[in-house]
C-alpha cells in the first residue's frame, strides 16, 4: 500500500467500548486543531462495532480504524498503542505522533503546545505531565493519584529525576523514535508497557521534554480492579528491575 498524503502529525487514540464519548472528542479535536494538517488513527479493541460506527458517523475524512480482537480480561492498552504506531509507520507520511485517551482526560487543546516543542526544541519525546506547576488535574480518584505518585517517585529515584511524570500516556513522539521502538519485542501488553517503553527511551538517551497539561478524569469506572492492580504491580517491579539491571 502506498503511503497516504503527508500530514504534520497523527493523533493515535486507543478506544474500547466508548461510543458515547466519540462525538465530543471529535468536536474538541476540530475546535482546537481546525487549521492543522493531521490524521487520526483509532485502535479499536471494543467487543462490538458501536464505537467504530460512532467514529465513522462523526469523523468524515483523514482517519482510520484499526480493529483488533481482544481476548485478555485485563487492559491491553500498550499493545493496542503499539499496533497503532506500527500501522502509522507503514501507512502514513508524517513528522510526529501524539497519543491521547479517548475520554478527553487528555485534552486536544494541549496538542499544539506539544507539537510546537517537538518542532522547535529538536527533542524526540514530549510528555504531558500531570505534576508540573501549571498542570490542572481534576476529579482523579485518590487510589489512582496515590499509585501514580508512588510509581513515579520510584522511577525518579532509579532512572531520571528530571522527569516528573512516568505514568501519563499523553505523549508526543517524533517518527525517528517511533521507528526505533516499534520493532522491540513486546514484554507487557498492559499499561505497564508504556512505562517500559519510556524507560527504554531514557536508557537510549533520547531527548525528552515535558509540558504542563490539563487532566480531567471523566471515566467513573477508572478505578483499577484489585486483580488487575496486583498484576500491574508485579509487572511494574519486573519492568523497572529489568530496565535497571539488564
Helices and strands as residue ranges (DSSP letters): E 4-15, G 19-21, H 22-32, E 38-44, H 50-58, E 63-67, H 77-91, E 92-100, G 108-110, H 111-121, E 125-129, E 136-138, H 142-158, E 171-174, H 175-181, H 192-203, E 208-212, E 214-216, H 226-245
